[in-house]
Amino acid sequence: MSNGQTSQQDPEAVYSKLNPQQRTTLAEEFVRGFKKSGDAHEEPLASIDPKKVTLQQLAAMHQHARDEHPDVLGRAMRNSIIAVFLTGFGAHEIDTYVAKREA
């Protein structure tokens, strides 16, 4: 799969290619970021058990981070364990949703 093709896919489709440990690691990054925000409306996402995260929950975490917390999305996409597997997708998400907000 080329990087361009990967970057055009939705998070759920991309995350389905990760193994359970990789999904757990990614969910832990999102949960950690949501808990740091201290915002009560993020409690449902912050209370997800990373070891039991579903693809739908992981995609919802991604979308919420994309929309509300690009810093959390950036940290998750840059996680060394995850970045190797999400090269094109992760780079696209950082360029599109994180870098533009940091500028």
Steps between C-alpha positions, in 0.01 A plus 500: 500500500642834402522794739254701290249216510544458874455871571162502324349225717289556805650426842292188559621341176862591574483386862354164395848423365660543843538205731326506841813621684547786256135601537540490878807723479317748279194501727726563801639810325152634433373422852805665658444815294127517574559455874755782500244738353280457809190575290192316632350449153802282413437259786335234278810487280746539788342206685532247216715203600786505246538123526138452392471784248296426189584634157193723519611645835852556371364678193276714725802590715692592186217716367456677833872567528503620138214743566568614856858416600747498211781484756366164619466380140856611429640312800306187406614511135861561607513214753808302399322164514208624291676736258679212328167341404311819414764671289289656223182526703675646804694752293182608321311543830784704652535719191126554461373526858796573725763705318249752366366568848849532647601758238 
